[in-house]
Amino acid sequence: MADLALWSMTERFYDMYAKTGRPSIPPEKLLRAQLIQMLYSVRNERLLMEEIDYSVLFRWFVGMNLDEPVWDVTVFTKNRDRLLENETSSRRCPRIRSGFAATLAAILGPAGNAEGLG
């Protein structure tokens, strides 16, 4: 379900990728990691990077290979902030939030409560 939500935003994400310079963390991976942080109540980015480093399931969900190094916390935070501050993202932030709220509601089902996210 997360794949479906992210797939619908692919064109918007493509415009966010840098054409030159050092490659950044793909927006899809950033959002997947943030989704893990929300679903598993991980307190901060440092602990999130540690969890992704140790968990094969989290690596798979984010889209990382087993031998791929986990991002540095400061790089992750800066890329996340850049994604949130991006002009494209800020104009469509309600749409992204509502898309992820719907995805969370579908994942959690009737037992979960995704209200307040959209």
Phi, psi and omega in degrees: 000324176294324178302317181297315180296317181288324180298324180292344181254009186303314182297319178296320179292323181301322179292339182276340181293139177287140179275334180227172177085190181290135180295139179266176176286127180302138181304326179298319180290323177300313182292324177296318178295321177295324177296319175300316181299319179289313185292326183257009177052048177281125191296320184211174184294325180298314178292325178298315179297323178294317179297317179294325180296322185269334189262120177295322179298314180295319178300316179298314183297318180289329181102030181256145174285160181295328181267001180281131180291144177286150182294151172292144184301317181293324177295316179300312182297316179295318178295320177297315178298320178296321178297317181289329181273348182303137182304317180297317181293318184293327178290327186250012182304317177301323180291319178295314179300315181292325177296317179287328176296319178294320178297315178298318180298321179291322180290314184283333179070197183292338180286333182267168179227110181257016179292152180088352179268338185258000000 
